[in-house]
Amino acid sequence: MSKIYSPPVSLFFSIFLIFLSYFYFGYNNYFYAQFKILDIILNGLIVSTLLTLLILIFKFFISKHKYLKKMTNIFMYSLILYISYHLLFRFSDISYFGIYSSIFSINNKIFKIFFYFYPFIISFFVLFFLRKEYIQKIFKFITLFLFILCVFSIFRIISIYGNEEIKLSQKNDFINFSPKNKNLKNKKVFFLVFDEFDQKYLEQKINNYEYINKFFLNSYVNKNFYSPAKFTMESIPAILTGNSITKFKIINGELFFFDLNNKEIHFNFENSIFNQKSNNEISSSIYGFYHPYCRIFKVENCYDVYKPIRSDINIIDSLNILSELLYINKILKFNTFLFEINNLPISDFMYKNNNDFLKSDTDIVFVHYPYPHLPLKTENLIKFKENLSDYEKNLWLVENTLKNAYELLAEYQGSLLIITSDHWFRELDQNKAHPIVFISKIIGDDMYYENSGSNNASSIKDLIGLFFEDSIEDNFDIKKFFDSQNNHETYIRFN
């Protein structure tokens, strides 16, 4: 029985469990399932066995040196406690980074490393002076705790990566999209979000883009319009619920965030633009990417994935995952975000089928395009004779999208059109918020208005609500609305 409670067993369980936590905690619990259950468990067993054996082999070679042997034992015990400490947070759906950012505003690398590694440092010094029998008692409890956690962790993996999730993503696959008959409703909202559509960059080049310029010169515009956050992860929930944001958390696959008044908001249908409380008969269509829109919002039409497949995991991936989970990447400073969503196929599909999206027979049509965000997405779509940056090339996807939709949109007289973004071109500045594009008009009204004061995309929800209450009837009404609104601080998250 004593062998069951030996340090190698605890070490194996701790590594295996922290590996599993990558697949049920945070982002991987929020986004659609990308992995296979058997793949996750097998790779977890392999990498845990490999690392445990390496430490035991090292311990064997230095076993003749009494002092080094003691130090290795203490290192192993401290590592187990360190992993168990962080595992407890992850299993409880508590972001350790969230705790750090809520206590400290400082973004100092050394300070951050100490905050993440202090459990190991303190454990090492305490165990060095603790008697052997006390250490054994502690680790009997730790091993039992890890074993129980292992059972619950496997159940969580199965519940997230099971068949129901596969069926959901297949239902929302763009490949199953079929165009609807055009419906010229009197009150319709076209809410078009182009990812990373930067105002300052566009301003320098706008004369190169005929149709973007056409919309710009015949609408209400604001050159000092800001996104609620730096990243799509936080900005879209804040925009769609009409709130500021300071931090967020993911619990059981649901996203919650806090506004500047520290009020907690659930990113769901009830709090969104798609739930117009003044009119329960408002219908919506969503065409997007990145966020799992179709799991969050139960609307008439929704598509947010394109030919979803489960990613394979290999031993190198597994080691990189552990380096992230154990915060080794914070010391060595390398990127371990391994399984980024490939949005090139979905970008092509949305570019080619945009007009069919806009014809949807619903009151609200929300489209979140993957462009002009990098990387380059114009291959096989647009050929260029001149030498342009990849971002400038991607802007031509925006230009052509609006060009192809220009005559179609003109048929929806009296409808509200909103063209904006979720964040600025971050490659220009990672540390400070910059304006995003904001163009809005009542289709049929070509009067130009501009605000000099700054505003925020978190106000869009209220604009749409007033439109459905018949309080926004022309471009001047849009200007008056934003005259009454205030900008607020943009949430700048540093990883």
N, C-alpha and C positions, 0 to 999 in steps of 0.2 A: 504493500500500500504506500510505503514511503516514497517509492520511485514515481508514483503518480504525482506526488507533490514536489518532485525535484525541480530545480531551476530550469533545466532544458525543456521540460514539459510546459512550464509557465511561459518560457520565452517563445516556444513554438505557438502556443495558443494566442499570445499577445500579438505576435507578428501576423498570424492568420486573421485575427479579428480586426486589426487596424486596416489590413488589406481589404477585407469585406466591407468595411465602413465607407470606403471610397465609392462604392456602388449603391449605397442606400442613403448616404448623407448629402444634403445640400443640392448642388446642381443636378447630379445624376438621379436624384429622387424627383426633381422638378420637371426636367425634360423627358421626352419620350424615351423609353428603354432602348439602349443602343447595344446591349450585350446579351450573351447567352448564359443561362444559369450554370450549366455544366462547365463552360469556359471559365467563369469567375471562380468557382470553387476549386477546380483543378489547378489553375494558375496560383491561387492562394495557397494550396497545399504544397505545390512545388517550390514556390519562392520562400515560404516559411521554413520548409525542410532544409533548403539550401543554405539560408542564412544561419539557421540554428546549428547546422553541421560545421559551417565555417568558424563560428565562434567556439564550438567544442574542440575542433581541430587545433585552433590557436591555443586554447586552454591546455590541451594535452602537451603541446610542445614546450610550454613554459611551466609545466607542473612541478619540475624539479626545483624551481626557484620559489621558495616559500612565500616571499614577499610579493612577487609578481602574480603568483597563484591567487593570493588573497585579493590583490587589486583587480584581477580579472573577474573573480566571483562578485566583488562589489560592483564592478562595471555591469555585469550581467543582471544583477538584482536591480540596480538603478535604472537600467534600460527597460526592464519589465515594468517598473513603477511609472517611469516616464510615459511609456506607451499606454499603460492602463489609465493613467491620468487623462490623456488626450482622448482615449477611446470612450471614456465615460461621457465627455462633452458631446462627442459625435453621436453616440448612441442616443443621447437625450435630445438630439436635434438642436444643440446650442453651438453657435459659431464662436470659436475661440478668437478669431479675428474680430468678430463683432464686439466681444468683451474688450479686447485691446483698444479698438477705435472709440468705444464709448467712454473709456477711462482716460486714455491719452490721446492728445491731438498731435503729438510729435511723430514724425515719420523718419526717425533715426534708425538706421540699420542695426547698429550694435544694441541699442535699447530694445528694439523689437526682438532680436535674437535672444537676449537675456529673458524677456518675458515668455517666450516660447520654451526655453530650455531650463528655466529655473527649477522645475520638478526633478530633472535629472541631477542638477548640481546639488540641490539640497539633499536629495536621497543619497547621493554618493557620500557626502560628509557625515550624515546621520548614521548610515549603515557601517561606516568605517569604525565607529566607536560603539556600535551596538553588539551585544553578546549574541553568539551563534544561535542559541536556543530561541531567542526572541525573533531573530530573523526567520527561522524555520516556521514559527507559529504564524508570522505575518504572511509568509508565502503559501502556507496551507490555505489560508483564507483567500488570497489572491487567485490561486489556481482554481478553487471552487467557484469564485466569482466569475472568472474567465470562461469556465466550462458552461455555466448557466447562460452567460452572455452569448456564447457560441450558438446555442440552440435557438435563442431569439433572433440572432443575426441572420441565420440561415432562413428562418421563416420570413424575415423581412425581405431578403433577396428574392425568394420565391414569389412573394406577393407583388413585388415591383416588376419583375421580369417575366411574369406569367403570361398566359394566353390572352387575357382580357386586354392587356396593353397592346398586343400585336393587332388584335381586331380593331381597336380604336384608331391606331395609326393608319391601318389600311383603309378605313372608312374615310379618313381625311386626306387621302393621297390625291395630289393634283392630277395624277394619271386617270383618276375616275371622274374628273370634272367634265360636266357637259353644259354647254351654253344654254341659257334660258332666253325666252322671248323678251325683247325689249319692252319695258313698261314705263311709259312717260308719266310717272306720278307727279302731282303738283308740288309736293313737299318731299324733296329728296336731298340727302347729304352725301357728297363724295369726299371722303376723308383719306387723302393720299399722303402717306409717309414714306419719303425716300431716305433710306438709311445713310447717315453721315453727309447730309446735303448742307454744305457750309456756305454761309452768307458772304463772308469776306472774300473767299475764293471765287465764288460766282460773280461778285461785283466786278472783279478785275477782268473777267472773261465774258460777261453777259452778252455783249454784242456778237459773240460767235454763235450764240444759241438763239435762233430766231423765235422759236415757239415758247421757250421759257421767258424770253423778253416780252413776247406778246401778252402772256398772262401777267407778267410783272407790271406792264404799263397800263393795263386795263382793270386793275383790281385795287384792293386795299393791301398795302405792304408795310412791313416793319423791318427795318434794317438792324434793329437792336432787340431782336427776339431771341430768347434763350430757352434751352431745354432744361428740364428739372434736374437732370443728372448727366454725368459724363459717359455712362455706358448704357447700352440698350437694355441690359438686364434690369436696371432700376428706372430708366427714363420712360419706357413704354408703360409700365404699370402706373407711374405717376401721371402721365398724360391721359391715359384712358379712364382714370378715376378722378382726375381733376385735383391733384394734390402736389404739394412739395414732398421731398423725400430726404431723409438724413441717413438712414440705414435700413437694411432689410434682413429678413430671416426666412428660412424654409422649414416648415414643420409638416411631416407626413405628405410631402409633395405639394403643399399649398404655400403660396408666397404671401407674406405679410411685410408691411413696411411702416416706418414711423415718419410723420411729417415734422415740420419745424417746431410745432407745439408739442411734440412727443406723443401725438395721438396715433394709435395703432390702426392701420387700414388693411383690410383683407382685399387682395387682388382677385375679385370675383365678379360675376355678372351683376349682382345687386348694387355694387358700388361703381359700375362702369357707365360709359356713354350709351351702351346698348340697352340699358334699363332706364328709359325715359319715364320717370314717375308721373309726369303730367299726362302721359298718353301711353297706356298699356298695350296699345295696338301697333306700336312702332316695331317694324321688323328689320332684321340686319343680316348682312353678308360680310364674311371676313375672309380675306385672302392674304396670307402672310407667311412669315418664316421666323425662325429663332425661338420665339415663345410658343408654348403648346396652347395656342389660342383655342383650339377646338375642344380641348379637355376643360378649359376654364370657362368658356362661354357657350351656353346652349342657345345657338341662334339658327336661323333658317338655312343658311348656306355657310359652310366653313371648310377651308382647305389650308393646311399648314405644313405638309410634308410632301416629298417627291420620291417615290420608290424607296421607302425606308428599308434599310438593311441593318442587321446586327453586326457590329464591329468585332473583329477577331482580336484576341489579346495574346501576346507572346511573352517570353521571359524578360525581354528588354523593357517592354511596356510595364510589366509587373514591377521591375526594379525601379523604374522611373516613378511609378505610382507610389511606391514606398518612400522614395526620396522626398516626394511632396508631402505625404502624410506625416513623416517624421521631421519635416521642416528642414531637411538637409539642403533642399534647393534654395532656402533663404540664406544659407551660408555661401554656397557655391554659385548662387545667382544664375540659374538656368531655368528655361521654360519647361514645365512638365504638363502643360495642358495638351494631352495627347490626342484626344478624340474630337477635334473641332468638327462642327457640322460642315459638310461640303455643300455650300449653297450655290455652286455654279450651275448644276442642272435645274434647280428650282428657279434660279435667276433667268435662265434661258426660257423656261416655260412661262414665267410671269410676263416677260418682255413680249413674247409672241402672242399671248392670250389676253392681254390687258383689257382690250375693248369688250371682250366677252364677260370679263368680271364686272365692268361698269354697267353692262346691260341687266345686271341682276334685278329681279323684280322685288326689291326690298326698299325700305325707306332710308336705311343707312348702308352705304358701301364703304367698308374700311379696307384699304390695301396697304400693306407694309412691304415695300420693295427692298431687295437686298443690295441695291445699288443707289448711289455711286460708291458705296463703301468698297475699299480694297479687299481682296486682290482684284486683278484685272478680270473683267467679266464680258468683254466685248468680242472675244475670239469666236469665230464662226457666225458672228452677228453683224459686225460693222468692220469695214476695211478702211484704213487710214493711209493717206499719202504723206501727210506731214508728221513730223516728230513731236509727239505729245506725251505728257506724263500719263501713267496708268490712271490716275484720278481724273485727269481731263478726258481721257477716253471713256471712262465710266460715266462721266457727265453727259456724254452723247446718248447713253441709254435713257437718261432722264429726258433729254431733248426729244428723242424719237418717240418715247412713250407719250409725251404730251402732244407731239405733232400728230401722231396717229389717233389720239383721242379728241383732238380739237373740234372737229365737226360733230362727232357724236355727242360730246358734252354740250355743244351749242343747242342741241335739241331739247335739253332739259331746262327750259326757261323757268326762272324763279327758284331754282335749286341752289343750295349752298355748296360751294367748292372750297376745299381747304387743301393747300399744298404746303407741306412742311417737312421737318425731320425730327429724329430722336436725339441727335447730338451733332456737334461740329466735326470738322476734319481733324481728328485727334493727333495726326502726325505733325501738324503745325504747332500744337501746344498740348502737352499732357497735364500741365499744372494749373491752368487757368481756363475758365469758361469763355467761349467765343460765340458770337451770334449764329443762329441757324436760319435757313430760309423760311420765311413765312409769307405766303400769298393767299388771300382769301377774297371771294367775290360771290355776289348773287348773280348767277348766270343770266345774261341779258343786260346787266348794268355794266357799262365799260368805263365808268368814272374812276379816275385814279385818286387814291388817298394814301397818305403816309403819316405814320406817327414818329415823332422824334424821341419820345420817351421809351424806356425799355419795358418789355412785357415778357411773359413766360408761357410756354406751351401748356402748362397746367391749367390755363384759363379756357382752353378750347372746349372742354366738356360743357361749361356754362354757356358758351356761345351756341353750341348745338342745341342745348335745352331751350334757350330763348328763341331760336329759329323755329322750333316745333310749337312754340307758344305764340307764333306770329309777331314776335317783337323785333325780328331782324328781317327787313324787307328789301334793303338795298345796301350798297357798299358803304354809304355814309353811316348807316346803323352799325355796321361792323366796326367802323372807326370809333364811333361814340362808345361802343361797348369796351373796346380796348383802352380808350381814354380813361375809363373808370376803373381799370384793372392795374395792379401793381406787379412788378417783377419781384422775385425772391431769390435767395441764394441757391446756386446750383450745387448739387452734391458731387464733390470730387473725391472719388474713391481711389486710394492707392493700394495696389495689391501687396 
